[in-house]
Amino acid sequence: MSKTKLDVKYDNEKTKDVIKRAEKLGLTKPDLIEMYKTMIKIRLFEEKADELYALGKVHGTMHLSAGQEGVAVGTGTVMREIDYLLNHHRGHGHFIASGADVKKMMAEFLGKDTGYCHGRGGSMHIADVDANNLGANGIVGGGIELVAGVGLAIKMKGEERVALVIFGDGAANLGIFHESMNMAAIWDLPIVYLCENNHYAMSADVTRVSSKVPFKDRAEAHGIPGYFVDGNDVLAVHEIMKKAADHARSGKGPVFVEAETYRYFGHSKSDRNLYRTKEEIQAWKDEDPIGRFETLLIDADVINEEDVEIIYQEMNQVIEDAVSFAENSPDPDPSNVTEWVYA
């Protein structure tokens, strides 16, 4: 685990009454339960996608985010429907947390015409422009350059929207990261830069390829607020992201947030996971965001063991329904292959 000082850190032994934490954040008991359900939905969706890939039903590759659900849900509960999302290739959880239809997502994974991109995008390029989700990106850091234009458009129109761009620790070492953030700072653009630091850019340990960590210190060089948060604490993420979004929405300019987390699967389906030990992976699984949140909710009598079983059954059925919908959906018509390619 990181020794970097967190901007928000909770001692679970001293904060077992999660209700008090929630009240300070404006969250109700139903909100907490819904957050828990969404985290489980994301985990089960990805586990099912991994299973379908093994059966040869998912085309292309996948970049799974199991272990990072706390960042997705903590963020998704803050952003508004009018806000823009520029996702990355490990962003299925963020899309689901923003309210995506898992049936259409699963159909997209299986290359079906009923998917969000009519089967053309697959795992790495899901978008829903009508819902202000401007798409995931197969190019590392591809959304970082685009978000500057989106933020500028918001400001020129005088809208109270925020543009959220999500990327990994590897993308934070790209030149475009500084170029985009510099431009956003100069023009006070309403952008939230969210770096999911899961410690590995493909197989490269972040400490071996980054001269200075945490990345949040780089925000200071551009004169904007920077936060470092425990990404496996969903309420801590919610608190920091609310501060960030409120700051950007109020016209004060961009904010940078670094959320420390960990992915259990390899970088992609071709990753044999030879660069890290089973002990390291297990140590992070002991800090699993779903397990931590579940413990807090049970200790606070928000849910009980029976509720947990019921919720898992409910979310399992949601995912099974999504699979059924996808498998029974038509394939794209080859005669329309060039539709939506050109404006």
Secondary structure as UniProt FT lines:
FT   TURN            12..14
FT   HELIX           18..24
FT   TURN            25..26
FT   HELIX           29..54
FT   TURN            55..56
FT   TURN            66..67
FT   HELIX           69..76
FT   TURN            77..78
FT   TURN            81..82
FT   STRAND          84..86
FT   TURN            89..90
FT   HELIX           92..97
FT   TURN            98..99
FT   HELIX           102..109
FT   TURN            110..111
FT   TURN            113..114
FT   TURN            116..119
FT   TURN            122..124
FT   HELIX           129..131
FT   TURN            140..141
FT   HELIX           142..157
FT   STRAND          163..168
FT   TURN            169..170
FT   HELIX           171..173
FT   HELIX           175..186
FT   TURN            187..188
FT   STRAND          191..197
FT   STRAND          200..201
FT   TURN            202..203
FT   STRAND          204..205
FT   HELIX           206..209
FT   HELIX           215..217
FT   HELIX           218..221
FT   TURN            222..223
FT   STRAND          226..230
FT   TURN            231..232
FT   HELIX           234..249
FT   TURN            250..251
FT   STRAND          255..260
FT   TURN            269..270
FT   HELIX           278..285
FT   TURN            286..287
FT   HELIX           289..299
FT   TURN            300..301
FT   HELIX           305..327
FT   HELIX           334..336
FT   TURN            337..341
//
